[in-house]
Amino acid sequence: MADKKANEKIDFPIWKDNYKYILAGVGILVIGFLLMAGGKSTDPNVFNPEIFSFRRITLAPIVVVGGFVFIIWAIMRKPKSSSVENKNE
């Protein structure tokens, strides 16, 4: 019975390539959050309209949502059949 378990190969639910894509998605998220940063006024009594710039209100949230979608795709992605066969050998 121990020999049977030793001969079985363990299949991980997420492949090595998927982890690379997930890290790329995290990088996209970081870029999106960095785009949101800034716009602070040096004086708390003075309003800085720069906080409502296109970059912070429109572009950054789109980049963040795109990062989350990319990460979900990376998790759900299945490798091509040829790469699966090579890994199982």
C-alpha positions as CSV (number, residue, x, y, z in Angstrom):
1,M,0.0,0.0,0.0
2,A,2.9,2.4,0.7
3,D,4.3,1.7,-2.8
4,K,1.0,2.7,-4.4
5,K,1.1,6.1,-2.6
6,A,4.7,6.6,-3.6
7,N,3.9,6.0,-7.3
8,E,1.0,8.4,-7.4
9,K,1.9,11.9,-8.5
10,I,0.5,14.9,-6.7
11,D,-1.4,17.3,-9.0
12,F,-1.5,20.8,-7.6
13,P,-4.6,22.9,-8.3
14,I,-2.5,25.9,-9.5
15,W,0.4,25.4,-11.9
16,K,3.8,27.1,-11.6
17,D,3.0,29.4,-14.6
18,N,-0.2,30.6,-12.9
19,Y,1.8,31.9,-9.9
20,K,3.8,34.1,-12.3
21,Y,0.6,35.5,-13.7
22,I,-0.8,36.0,-10.1
23,L,2.3,38.0,-9.2
24,A,1.9,40.1,-12.3
25,G,-1.7,40.8,-11.2
26,V,-0.5,41.8,-7.8
27,G,1.9,44.2,-9.6
28,I,-1.0,45.7,-11.5
29,L,-2.9,46.2,-8.2
30,V,0.1,48.0,-6.7
31,I,0.4,50.3,-9.7
32,G,-3.3,51.1,-9.4
33,F,-3.1,51.9,-5.7
34,L,0.0,54.0,-6.4
35,L,-2.0,55.9,-9.0
36,M,-4.6,56.7,-6.4
37,A,-2.0,58.2,-4.0
38,G,-1.4,61.9,-3.6
39,G,-3.5,65.0,-3.9
40,K,-3.1,65.9,-0.3
41,S,-3.0,69.5,0.7
42,T,-0.2,70.8,2.8
43,D,-2.6,73.0,4.8
44,P,-5.7,71.2,6.2
45,N,-7.8,74.4,5.9
46,V,-7.2,74.7,2.1
47,F,-9.0,72.5,-0.3
48,N,-6.8,70.9,-3.1
49,P,-8.9,70.1,-6.2
50,E,-6.1,67.9,-7.5
51,I,-7.6,65.1,-5.4
52,F,-10.4,64.8,-8.1
53,S,-8.0,64.4,-11.0
54,F,-8.7,62.0,-13.8
55,R,-5.9,59.8,-12.7
56,R,-7.2,59.3,-9.2
57,I,-11.0,59.1,-9.9
58,T,-11.1,57.2,-13.2
59,L,-7.8,55.7,-14.3
60,A,-6.6,54.2,-10.9
61,P,-9.9,52.3,-10.1
62,I,-10.0,50.9,-13.7
63,V,-6.4,49.6,-13.2
64,V,-7.2,48.1,-9.8
65,V,-10.3,46.3,-11.1
66,G,-8.3,45.2,-14.1
67,G,-5.7,43.8,-11.7
68,F,-8.4,41.8,-9.8
69,V,-9.8,40.5,-13.0
70,F,-6.3,39.5,-14.2
71,I,-5.7,37.6,-10.9
72,I,-9.0,35.8,-11.1
73,W,-8.1,34.8,-14.7
74,A,-4.7,33.6,-13.5
75,I,-6.2,31.4,-10.9
76,M,-8.8,29.9,-13.2
77,R,-6.4,29.5,-16.1
78,K,-5.7,25.9,-17.2
79,P,-2.4,25.0,-18.8
80,K,-2.2,23.8,-22.3
81,S,-2.4,20.0,-22.7
82,S,1.2,19.7,-23.9
83,S,2.6,21.4,-20.8
84,V,0.5,19.2,-18.5
85,E,1.8,16.0,-20.2
86,N,5.4,17.2,-19.8
87,K,4.9,17.9,-16.1
88,N,3.3,14.5,-15.4
89,E,6.2,12.6,-16.9
